[in-house]
Amino acid sequence: MNIADLAAIDVHTHAEVSADGHSSLSPELEAAKGAYFKAHAAPTVPELAAYYRERQMAAVVFTVDAETATGHPPVPNDEVAQACAANADVLIPFASVDPWKGKAAVRQARRLVEEYGVRGFKFHPSLQAFHPNDRMAYSLYEVIEELGVVALFHTGQTGIGARVRGGGGIRLKYSNPMDVDDVAADFPDLPIILAHPSFPWQDEALAVATHKPLVHIDLSGWSPKYFPPQLIRYANTLLKDKVLFGSDYPVITPDRWLADFAELDIKPEVRPLILKENAARLLGLK
């Protein structure tokens, strides 16, 4: 991967469909998500690679393993990692392991890093139905910290389950970034990304990222024109080295995100930090 030639690094994209057509969500949740976001058809990982290659951008790619809570198996981590390896000029592999799987999750995490060079792990507390500071997940964080890779946590509201009866059973309370503050305190050498503007807990996310040295914020899942003003203010100042471009593709395209980001009042010297430099440093790409 030639970092100098990249226009941007998108730290938040989803492998939502496998090569054989298996979806990462149940049919009910997949249909509801598509209606809520008016999302584009989900690409396979090789298709995602071609899409980002055309734009001279790199992308972090992951699935979400919430099998215990949902009963639905994810797109296999091995498939995602192998596809990323075949497209290493533009794709950066992350993985997702269900924390409820205990020792099996720990073994899987170690194997994925050692065999495939996976650079981080995605957690979706609301979908996986766990509080990030639940001690049952701590053995998993221990191995992620030991291996020197990133833990990325969904925070705030989720469009998954939105407008489905009872929200599809998905509970928003699990994604309060203050739970991740405990993780950052208990694992001080673990690099962490708080994903998304953390509605309705934006101030909590800013507080955690300001207080804990290795906590970052990605800006995925929202069009920048809807960012709350305090998020823009902190991105321009105190957190300029800790805020990251993320789209949430295919939910939001990088084209739309970047067009709206261009309209924000972001300092010229901060833009390249958010779009590429911060991610390159965090992911060890430079």
Steps between C-alpha positions, in 0.01 A plus 500: 500500500650829388374749758639802315280427198177464701249783514348369824468203735144398588517323837142371502356280225297181521532156346125434498476220246721197442611361168215246515238769574472449877403825679649615828149582632175307517256570215277709730784720625657527155173621348443750779854635476466548126173688543635717783821604323373473142823305460664378184523128424775346709815417302720196548845578638669478156235739364566733793871491417434599139275784616768648728778440249314716248500781756865458603389434857567223749234346722485309826259208453322284757198283564306488830473175694188524717402135467426440869255788526341471156536133412626607158856409391719781365690527176808289586799694628733273306326587173528871572866472597586292192325748269686787666830318451419463131431876482764625740564812293167645621350280774594476868357196683317529829299214649214451745470234766195450718611571860240256630701215344756525779823304457408412142480873420843556655653216297336628183625855556858383548484277193359775278780739593778241478382333177355793309648815650160631609553852636195539723168369626152645466253481789133593469378498861132560416491222241720268706297577817782576743635793695860562387610514865352157576784292645406206281661687207823587681697190396426598141624856555812358665603313189412793270714730715783243511500471120512878459191534283194725521161454668224689317167540684170605349363783715168683508177420326489236229295478184499121534157407637366853458123504434478124547257385769679548832810611312562136413588447866813714463571720802667837461625513860795272420660761273558783745867601455538537877513119517805516274663746742534210745665290228744782421587534869542126557696445176711815472709367209201397286436732203125567482271658243155629599301458180252762382371827640373348825140627511363549765836484681718728290637694796588177679697381197690827478580482870633145475711574191640816661583322827637164381813526281428202272128562439409632154172589329395405149244711317312222321129435468388862468521754225740770626231765449321351802802496733431677830695824540701382799632205298621736227655734757695220672606347165650838410684543829553264794435181303648594164750212527238246615208541258472267200318492169250215480202465270312186614488384137276364353259684733657833401728532199838668540404723206205646690693520828795682346279743309322598820827509698636752249229741615595485869702773666808282553843664510711430189779350708254266678332353192790272398531379859138389507494361148821297510787585731337409833386162372837422340673564831245309712504196271878493468496566126780760509 
